[in-house]
Each structure stands twice: as structure tokens, then as C-alpha cells.
């Protein structure tokens, strides 16, 4: 199972300023978070949002692997049952709160991890910085340009640090691609073909959760593709200039003759290929199903719900400031999962087909194919790394909690500008689908895209 957070809107904590700030003020150094070292006070760490991502990757994994560097001082969620379950699962002895401001006042964390519903990230990021915290923000940074601007303004005003958790950058296979592109192995980069496939199990899971509603997720152009667009920005080493996109909802949602509120108790379960029994998963049952009476969130919602309003097929054309053109697509009901990517350069082509969640995949490595113009093909095999997201999760957490000042030759560390540029592509794509017009990134916030991607 993947990322989940409950869908109930958080209370509004602050009205953010609409004043413009200079784009240069949001650039951050590579060492984004400065945790306390052994021999001195540990990082005072709090989490708001105890869904699966906050409870596991940023909760239990941090508590178990970084106890020498981190003290948990508070957990916050509006669902008291989920909050109690998460505290026990994480295995920490810290106070819990259903009121965010109260947690901040009582515990005084120096680092706040924001893992709430995407559409509420801005509230907690802004308020957290204003109350003195550096921020670890789950992707996406936020879901629309006005919320993005509020975060940029607050970061410039408070001068606090924001780390955006782009774990995909850190995996060995994607890092090897970055290394080859930096060395101009295929010459000067001119275009990229990038096509992502979510299978009928993982893809469907987005539509049974809160992600299937635009007001919570910003659509998968933002929630899911923020990973993909960040990789592109990082690999291309430039910032996006213009986006034009198509999208539609042609499989999930209203595209079915029958539906129910959720899978449990559904009268159509015998004929629905997407039927899923959450009670077979003890962890998800305890975190979600047993707590739904507090807030009404059904983790096993119907993938055919009429109120699903996000795209299930997406395609975008992206033009970068350095002239690179990208053709991107995402399909959410494929028979297999993974992605194909190809980088076209003046001296050749670099390509990869990453196979995920496929029963026939027997290799213990991922492959990169480099073909020279008028020359031979080289196959580069990268062994699979342990840990989540191709080994990226552990490497990301090490940098945040253990050694943020370590050398960063590939510029893995991602800050607020990286987070903003990633979501702005997705927001522009969503807007383009609705208007039928291309969208200039420079028109969306005070950030002006640059030919060469700056730090942070």
C-alpha cells in the first residue's frame, strides 16, 4: 500500500500574506536541515498527520533508526483514534494532540514533519515556520499556485528551511542516470520521453482514497507526478518554461454501471475486479477501518464513486528554459507497473525500462541502455538497493537526520524551490487541460524559471 492520509479538511490556522517576494529569496543551500549532533541536544521532532506515511516512513522508521539524533516531542492528527494507534505503532513516548497550535506551543519542536492531506500542507508549513520550525514536507509541497505563493512568502519572511521529501532522486539507478547526463554521455540533451504506468491495483488505490478528489490531492498531475516532474527538473538540470497538457477520466469514477460507498458490505463484490478487503491487512485495519467512526473516512472507498473528479489518463508537453522538450504521460489502469524513459542527445540515446510490481520480473538489477550515434550499445546494470523506493528512503532520511552536511555531488537534497517547480508543472498541466491553452510557469508565482536549475 502507498501513501494515505485522512480526507477531513484541517482547520485553518492562519491567513497568509499575499505580498510578493523576490524569487531569489527562496533559494536554499544544499544542507537543508541541521539536526543536533551526538553530544549535544537532539533534534526536537514533531509530526502532523498520522496516516500511513507519517506513521511508517517518518514515524516508526525514524524512531527505530535515528534514536541517537532525534527526540519525538509530539504527534498531531484530528482523528484521535488514528493518533493513538500511530503512537503505539511508532513506539514513542511523547504527547499527542488533536490541536496543532497547542502541540506547537507545548512542545516547541525545532523540526516539523508535515504528512497531512496534500491540500492542507500549506497551512502547517506556514504556521510551523512562523512558530520557529524547520520543515520536512511530504511531497507534493502543496496543490495550487496561491498556496505555493503563501509558502514562498512565509519562507522568505521567516528564513526557515524546508526539505521536500523527493526520495526518488536518491535511488542508485536514478543517480546513475544523473551521473551519465552530467558527464554528457549522450552529448547535449535535447529531448526526453517519459511514460509512467500505474497498474490496476496500485493505480486503483488512488481512486478509492481521498486522492481521487481534486480539492484534496490537486489531481495526480500534482500528487503522483510531482515525483516525476522533480526527477525531470533534476535530470534536465533546468527549470520549466511552458506546459501544455491533455487529461481525462475514462476508466474510474462514473465509468461503470454499478457502485457502492466502499468495499466492505458491497453487494457487487463478487463481480467487481477492484474489490479489496481491508480487513485482511491488520495494520491498515487498525490505522483506518477501526478509526473511521471518528471522522467518517473510508479507506476502502469505491473506485466507481460519482464524486471522483481527477484524471485517470494524463499527457503533457513541457518546454524547459534550456530548450529541452519533454513528452510525459501517466496511465493509471495498466496491466503492469513501471516506467519507460529515454533521453535524446546530440551524440546518442540513454534509455531505461523500470519494471515495478511485475510477477515476471526475475532480475535483481535495473538496466540502463546507452546507444551512441553511429556506434555501439552499452548496457549498464545497477543492482537493486534495499529499502523503500529503490533504496531512496534510507538515503534521504540519512541526509535529513544523520549527516546533512555530507558532500552532495549530485545535488540530491531538495528545498522549497525544487518543491515549487515540481508542483507548478503539475498545476500548469491541470490548468491547461481545463482551458485548452499552454501555461507559462513564470505567470504562476513570483518564482521565475531559470535556464540552469539553482540550488534549493
C-alpha positions in Angstrom: 0.0 0.0 0.0 1.1 3.5 -0.6 0.5 7.0 0.8 -2.7 7.7 2.6 -3.9 10.5 4.8 -7.4 11.2 6.0 -9.7 13.4 3.9 -11.2 15.7 6.5 -10.1 19.3 5.9 -7.8 20.6 8.6 -9.0 23.7 10.5 -7.5 26.9 9.2 -4.7 28.2 11.4 -3.6 31.3 9.7 -4.3 33.8 6.9 -1.2 34.1 4.8 0.1 37.2 3.3 -0.4 37.8 -0.4 2.6 40.1 -0.7 5.1 39.3 -3.5 8.6 38.4 -2.6 11.7 38.3 -4.7 12.3 34.9 -6.2 15.9 34.9 -5.2 15.0 34.8 -1.5 13.7 31.3 -1.6 16.9 29.6 -2.8 18.3 27.4 -0.1 21.7 25.8 0.4 22.1 22.0 -0.1 22.3 21.3 3.7 18.6 22.0 4.3 18.0 20.7 7.8 20.6 20.9 10.6 19.8 18.3 13.2 21.6 18.3 16.6 24.7 16.2 16.9 25.5 13.4 19.3 26.9 15.1 22.4 24.5 18.0 22.1 20.8 18.3 22.2 19.0 16.0 19.7 16.6 17.3 17.0 13.2 18.1 18.6 10.9 16.4 16.1 7.1 16.6 15.7 4.7 15.1 13.1 1.4 16.5 12.0 -0.6 13.9 10.1 -0.5 10.3 11.2 -1.7 8.5 8.1 0.4 5.7 6.7 3.3 7.8 5.5 3.6 9.8 8.8 3.3 6.6 10.8 5.8 4.5 8.9 8.4 6.3 6.9 8.5 9.4 9.0 7.4 7.8 12.2 8.4 4.3 13.1 11.4 4.2 10.7 12.8 7.4 12.2 12.2 6.3 15.8 14.0 3.0 15.2 16.9 4.1 13.0 17.7 7.6 14.3 17.2 7.5 18.0 20.7 8.9 18.6 19.7 12.0 16.6 16.0 12.6 17.1 13.6 13.1 20.0 10.0 12.8 19.2 8.2 15.6 21.1 4.7 15.5 19.7 2.3 13.8 17.3 -0.8 15.6 15.9 -3.9 14.4 14.0 -7.5 15.4 14.0 -8.5 11.7 14.3 -7.9 10.7 18.0 -8.2 7.0 17.3 -5.7 7.1 14.5 -3.4 9.2 16.6 -3.4 6.7 19.5 -2.8 3.8 17.1 0.1 5.7 15.4 1.8 6.5 18.7 1.7 2.8 19.8 2.9 1.6 16.3 5.7 4.2 16.1 6.8 3.2 19.7 7.4 6.6 21.2 6.5 8.1 24.5 5.5 11.7 23.6 2.3 13.7 24.0 -0.4 13.6 21.3 -2.6 16.4 20.2 -5.7 16.9 18.0 -5.0 20.7 18.0 -1.9 21.7 16.0 -1.3 25.1 17.6 -1.5 23.5 21.1 1.1 21.0 20.1 3.5 23.6 18.8 3.1 25.8 21.9 3.5 23.0 24.4 6.3 21.0 22.7 8.4 23.7 20.9 9.8 21.4 18.2 12.7 22.6 16.0 11.7 20.4 13.1 8.1 19.7 12.0 7.3 16.9 9.6 4.1 17.6 7.5 2.4 14.5 6.3 -1.3 15.6 6.2 -3.7 15.6 3.2 -1.9 17.4 0.3 -4.4 20.3 0.2 -3.6 21.2 3.8 0.2 21.2 3.6 0.4 24.9 3.2 -1.4 25.6 6.5 1.0 23.6 8.6 4.1 24.6 6.6 3.4 28.3 7.0 2.3 28.1 10.6 5.2 25.8 11.5 7.8 28.2 10.1 6.1 31.1 11.8 6.3 29.3 15.1 10.1 28.7 14.7 10.4 25.3 12.9 12.3 24.0 10.0 10.1 21.8 7.9 10.2 18.3 6.4 7.4 18.4 3.9 6.0 15.3 2.2 5.5 15.7 -1.5 3.8 17.5 -3.1 4.7 20.8 -1.4 1.1 21.9 -1.9 -1.7 21.8 -4.5 -2.2 25.2 -6.2 -0.3 28.3 -7.1 -1.8 30.6 -4.4 -0.9 28.1 -1.6 2.6 27.8 -3.2 3.0 31.6 -3.1 1.9 31.7 0.6 4.7 29.1 1.4 7.3 31.1 -0.6 6.3 34.3 1.2 6.5 32.7 4.6 9.8 31.0 3.9 11.3 34.3 2.7 9.8 36.1 5.8 10.9 33.5 8.4 14.1 32.3 6.7 13.3 28.8 8.0 14.4 25.8 6.0 12.1 23.5 4.0 13.2 20.0 2.9 10.8 18.3 0.4 11.0 14.6 0.5 11.9 13.7 -3.0 13.2 10.2 -2.2 13.2 9.0 -5.9 16.3 11.2 -6.5 18.3 9.1 -4.1 18.0 5.6 -5.6 21.2 4.2 -7.2 19.6 3.7 -10.6 18.3 7.2 -10.9 21.5 8.6 -9.5 23.5 6.7 -12.2 21.3 8.3 -14.9 22.1 11.7 -13.3 25.8 10.9 -13.4 25.7 9.9 -17.1 23.8 13.1 -18.0 26.1 15.3 -16.0 29.0 13.7 -18.0 27.2 14.4 -21.3 27.4 10.7 -22.1 24.9 11.2 -25.0 26.0 14.7 -25.8 24.0 17.8 -25.2 20.5 16.8 -24.0 17.7 17.8 -26.4 14.5 15.9 -25.5 13.1 13.3 -23.1 10.3 10.7 -23.5 8.9 9.8 -20.1 5.9 7.4 -19.7 4.7 6.2 -16.3 2.3 3.2 -15.8 0.3 2.5 -12.7 -1.2 -1.0 -12.6 -4.8 -1.8 -11.9 -4.0 -2.4 -8.2 -1.8 0.5 -7.2 -3.5 2.8 -9.7 -6.9 1.9 -8.4 -5.8 2.6 -4.8 -5.6 6.4 -5.6 -9.2 6.4 -6.6 -10.5 4.7 -3.5 -8.8 7.2 -1.2 -9.0 10.9 -0.8 -6.6 11.3 -3.7 -9.5 10.9 -6.1 -10.9 14.3 -5.3 -9.1 17.3 -6.7 -9.7 19.5 -3.7 -7.6 17.2 -1.6 -4.8 16.0 -4.0 -4.7 18.6 -6.8 -5.1 15.6 -9.2 -2.5 13.0 -9.9 -0.7 15.6 -12.1 0.2 17.1 -8.7 0.1 14.3 -6.1 1.8 11.5 -8.1 3.5 13.3 -10.9 5.3 15.7 -8.5 7.9 12.8 -8.2 8.2 12.5 -12.0 8.4 16.3 -12.6 11.0 16.7 -9.9 13.1 13.9 -11.5 12.8 15.7 -14.8 13.9 19.0 -13.4 16.8 17.3 -11.6 17.9 15.3 -14.6 17.5 18.0 -17.2 19.1 20.5 -14.8 16.9 23.3 -15.9 13.5 24.8 -14.9 10.3 24.5 -16.8 9.2 27.4 -19.1 5.8 26.3 -20.5 3.4 23.3 -20.2 0.6 22.1 -22.4 -1.5 19.1 -21.4 -4.4 16.7 -22.0 -6.2 14.6 -19.5 -9.4 12.7 -18.9 -11.4 10.4 -16.6 -12.3 7.4 -18.8 -11.9 4.3 -16.5 -12.7 5.0 -12.9 -15.4 7.1 -11.3 -18.6 7.4 -13.3 -17.4 5.0 -16.0 -19.1 1.9 -14.5 -22.8 0.9 -14.2 -22.7 0.0 -10.5 -21.1 1.4 -7.4 -21.3 1.4 -3.6 -19.9 3.5 -0.7 -17.0 1.2 0.0 -15.8 -2.4 -0.5 -16.9 -3.7 2.9 -20.5 -4.8 2.5 -20.6 -4.0 -1.2 -23.4 -6.0 -2.9 -21.3 -6.0 -6.1 -18.1 -7.5 -4.7 -18.5 -10.9 -6.5 -18.3 -9.2 -9.9 -16.1 -6.2 -9.2 -12.4 -6.9 -10.1 -11.4 -4.0 -7.9 -13.0 -5.4 -4.7 -10.5 -5.2 -1.9 -10.9 -6.5 1.7 -9.1 -4.1 4.0 -9.7 -6.4 7.0 -7.1 -8.8 5.6 -4.5 -6.2 6.4 -4.1 -5.9 10.2 -2.1 -2.7 10.1 -4.5 -0.8 7.7 -7.5 -2.0 9.7 -6.1 -0.6 12.9 -4.9 2.6 11.4 -8.0 3.3 9.3 -11.0 1.0 9.5 -11.1 0.9 13.3 -10.9 4.7 13.4 -13.4 5.7 10.7 -16.2 6.4 13.3 -14.2 9.5 14.4 -14.1 11.3 11.0 -16.0 9.2 8.5 -13.1 8.5 6.3 -13.5 5.2 4.4 -10.0 3.9 3.4 -11.7 1.3 1.1 -13.8 3.7 -0.8 -15.4 2.8 -4.1 -13.3 3.3 -7.2 -16.5 3.9 -9.1 -17.7 6.8 -6.9 -19.5 9.5 -8.8 -17.7 12.3 -7.0 -14.2 11.2 -8.3 -13.1 14.2 -10.3 -9.4 13.7 -11.1 -7.8 12.4 -14.4 -7.0 8.8 -14.8 -5.1 9.4 -18.1 -2.7 12.3 -18.4 -0.2 13.6 -21.0 1.9 16.8 -21.0 4.4 18.6 -23.2 7.0 20.5 -21.2 9.5 23.0 -22.6 12.5 23.8 -20.4 14.4 27.1 -20.2 17.4 25.4 -21.7 15.4 24.2 -24.8 14.9 20.6 -23.8 11.5 19.3 -24.7 9.7 16.6 -22.7 6.8 14.3 -23.7 5.2 12.9 -20.5 2.3 10.6 -19.8 0.8 8.7 -17.0 -1.8 5.8 -17.2 -3.5 4.6 -14.0 -5.1 1.3 -15.2 -2.2 -0.6 -16.8 -1.8 -4.4 -16.6 1.8 -3.8 -15.2 3.6 -1.1 -13.3 6.7 0.9 -14.0 8.1 3.5 -16.4 10.0 3.9 -19.6 12.3 6.9 -20.1 14.6 7.9 -22.9 17.0 10.9 -23.1 17.9 12.0 -26.6 21.1 13.8 -27.0 23.3 15.1 -29.8 25.6 12.1 -29.6 23.2 9.3 -28.7 20.3 8.0 -26.6 20.1 6.9 -22.9 17.0 4.8 -22.0 15.6 2.6 -19.3 12.5 0.5 -18.6 12.0 0.2 -14.9 9.6 -2.7 -14.0 7.8 -2.5 -10.7 5.3 -4.9 -9.1 5.6 -7.3 -12.1 5.3 -11.0 -11.3 7.6 -12.0 -14.2 10.5 -9.7 -13.1 13.3 -12.1 -12.0 16.3 -9.8 -12.3 17.9 -8.4 -9.2 19.1 -5.3 -11.1 17.8 -2.4 -13.2 19.3 -1.6 -16.5 20.3 1.5 -18.4 20.9 1.3 -22.2 23.2 3.8 -23.8 23.4 3.8 -27.6 25.9 6.1 -29.5 25.0 7.6 -32.8 26.9 5.7 -35.5 28.2 3.4 -32.7 27.5 0.6 -30.3 25.2 0.0 -27.4 26.3 -0.2 -23.8 24.2 -2.0 -21.1 24.7 -0.8 -17.5 23.3 -2.9 -14.7 22.5 -1.3 -11.4 21.9 -3.8 -8.5 18.6 -3.3 -6.6 19.1 -1.5 -3.3 17.4 -2.4 -0.1 14.8 -0.2 1.4 11.8 1.7 0.1 11.6 3.4 -3.3 14.7 1.7 -4.7 16.8 2.4 -1.7 16.0 6.1 -1.8 14.1 6.3 1.5 17.1 5.4 3.7 19.5 7.7 1.9 17.0 10.6 2.1 16.5 10.0 5.9 20.2 9.7 6.5 20.8 13.1 4.9 18.0 14.8 6.9 18.6 13.2 10.3 22.2 11.9 10.4 24.5 13.9 8.1 23.0 16.8 6.3 26.4 18.4 5.6 27.8 15.4 3.8 29.1 16.0 0.2 26.2 16.2 -2.3 27.8 15.9 -5.7 24.6 15.0 -7.5 22.6 17.7 -5.6 20.1 15.1 -4.2 18.9 17.5 -1.5 15.6 19.2 -2.4 14.4 22.5 -0.9 11.4 24.8 -1.4 12.3 25.9 -4.9 12.6 22.3 -6.0 9.2 21.6 -4.4 7.6 24.6 -6.0 9.0 24.0 -9.5 7.7 20.4 -9.4 4.2 21.2 -8.4 4.0 24.2 -10.8 4.4 21.8 -13.7 1.5 19.7 -12.4 -0.7 22.7 -11.6 0.1 24.2 -15.1 -0.8 20.8 -16.7 -4.1 20.6 -14.8 -4.9 24.2 -15.8 -4.0 23.5 -19.4 -6.4 20.5 -19.6 -9.2 22.7 -18.4 -8.5 25.7 -20.5 -7.0 24.1 -23.6 -4.2 26.7 -23.5 -0.5 26.4 -22.7 0.6 27.8 -19.4 3.7 29.9 -18.7 5.4 28.9 -15.4 6.5 32.5 -14.9 2.9 33.6 -14.8 2.0 31.5 -11.7 4.1 32.8 -8.8 6.9 35.2 -8.1 9.4 32.4 -8.9 10.9 33.0 -12.4 12.3 29.8 -14.0 16.0 29.8 -14.8 18.0 28.2 -17.6 20.2 26.4 -15.1 18.5 24.9 -12.0 19.7 26.7 -8.9 20.3 25.1 -5.5 17.2 24.5 -3.4 
